[in-house]
Amino acid sequence: MYNEINWDGIDLQQPPPEEEPARQYYFIKLLKGWMDGIIKEKGRKLSCCVNTFGCQMNSRDSEKILGILKCIGYEETGSENADLVVFNTCTVRENANLKVYGRIGQLKKYKSKNPGMVIMLCGCMMQEKEAVAKIKRSYRNVDVVFGTHNIYKFAELLAMKVLDSEDSGKMVVDVWEDAEIIVENLPAERKYPFKSGVNIMYGCNNFCSYCIVPYVRGRERSRKPEDIVKEIEGLVKDGVSEVMLLGQNVNSYGKNLEEPLSFTGLLEKIEQIDGLRRIRFMTSHPKDLSDELIEFMGRSEKLCKHIHLPLQSGSSRLLKIMNRHYTKEEYLLLVEKIRKAVPDIAITTDIIAGFPGETEEDFNETLDVIEKAGYDNAFTFIYSKRTGTPAATMDCQIPENVVKERFDRLLKVVHCTTARKAEQYLGKISDVLVEEVNAQEEGYVTGRTGQNYLVHFKGDKSLIGSIVPVKLCESRGFYYYGELAGE
């Protein structure tokens, strides 16, 4: 399900072109010829495994990497005992880095048995100088390291490794500090045929004091609206009925375009695409959520009734230290506006426990917001110190036992409030996009409502990809059991 490539004009007898994406198509074609030779020699295609750590942005990047690999001729496998392994890394929390180091170490046993195995690392963790230095020093089994800004050069970097005999034993490291260009029209292999993520912008300008993302993803860069619309139109022709618009802060979309366009203006263009049935977006920063967008959410026929609105803390004092640019009162007013405009909307959030300097009073302010906002779900995190962020050097780091106790209390409140919220949909009929056969329960399928709730109900694989009415019969807090309406 990757984009069809037009090879016209790509002459391998000439040097690679400078312009993109023609330059990458050149290397894809070069590698495809190399793979044809491998197949003749070995009698099989080489296998590849692309493993993703982190957010939806990383997942979409991995789909592009896999699309390129399939164009070259690689055969995908779920096993890391493959001819080519790509780790697309995350670095939001320290544990994410530790997990990657452990997995790289495990690959040594595979590479000892298959010396031709290629290991490539990319993503946010690779933007950290300390992480790259450690890999160069301690993990010599890694072949290629690159970051978030030049993922589009994947084919070129792979060619440098497997086609250049002089450099075949050297680690290729190509990490950029930033990038200005956005390369369009590269292949992508989607995980689902009926839904897809669509990047609308890259990078972040917010510099929340606990967050490493602006340092590893760079400054905000918005894609041109015509390129976004063209991509979605192509996806719809290929069977996609739901898109997820992706950006670190979608509400600030369009500010750096030559002809500025608001996020709402982009949504209005996307709404007009024939055949597209559902639109989602992630993530929405409260400080940039406009009345214009709230009004559109209330009247849109395709926008799903769900918004992810990260709170992080309910303490106005801590929010200022976090550099979030809103207060507790302003956040709750925003929630009130959204619920007034879209009464049946589901609101989810992110919350951090144990931010440096958090007092018991600060923590209780967070619990108060949870009760008043009435979240449908909340993703809760223990504060993780990230080297390079202002919060990492702040005084008053909270003792681990205090953080753990607060986190446990936080979970209890979240579970109670979200369970109460879920009960309001019981007995109602909701349109569900069926995503997959339920692996745990035979004869059941699983899908999502417009409010983003998971629903399990009796059905078979013929329903996958369709949107069907389902009666919600039993709530399990974060998901439902239901039955096809009318049965």
Salt bridges, closest charged atoms under 4 A:
GLU18 OE2 - ARG23 NH1 3.91
ASP61 OD2 - ARG217 NH1 3.27
GLU63 OE1 - ARG60 NH1 2.65
GLU76 OE1 - LYS70 NZ 3.58
GLU80 OE2 - ARG103 NH2 2.53
ASP83 OD2 - ARG44 NH1 2.91
GLU128 OE2 - ARG386 NH2 3.20
ASP143 OD2 - LYS111 NZ 2.56
ASP143 OD1 - LYS161 NZ 3.54
GLU156 OE2 - ARG23 NH2 2.84
GLU156 OE1 - LYS153 NZ 2.86
ASP167 OD1 - LYS170 NZ 3.68
GLU184 OE1 - ARG223 NH2 2.60
GLU189 OE2 - LYS70 NZ 3.45
GLU231 OE2 - ARG60 NH2 2.86
GLU231 OE1 - ARG223 NH1 2.62
ASP238 OD2 - ARG190 NH1 3.07
GLU242 OE1 - ARG278 NH1 3.29
GLU242 OE2 - ARG280 NE 3.14
GLU268 OE2 - ARG299 NH2 2.87
ASP288 OD1 - LYS255 NZ 3.75
ASP288 OD2 - LYS287 NZ 2.82
ASP291 OD1 - LYS337 NZ 3.09
GLU295 OE2 - ARG299 NE 2.87
ASP350 OD1 - HIS308 NE2 3.01
GLU358 OE1 - ARG406 NH1 3.08
GLU360 OE1 - ARG406 NE 3.57
GLU360 OE2 - ARG409 NH2 2.68
ASP362 OD2 - ARG317 NH2 2.49
GLU365 OE1 - LYS328 NZ 2.40
ASP368 OD2 - LYS328 NZ 2.68
ASP368 OD2 - LYS372 NZ 3.05
GLU371 OE1 - ARG420 NH2 3.01
GLU405 OE1 - ARG409 NH1 3.16
ASP408 OD2 - LYS404 NZ 2.98
GLU435 OE2 - LYS195 NZ 2.64
GLU435 OE2 - ARG448 NE 3.85
GLU474 OE2 - ARG476 NE 2.73
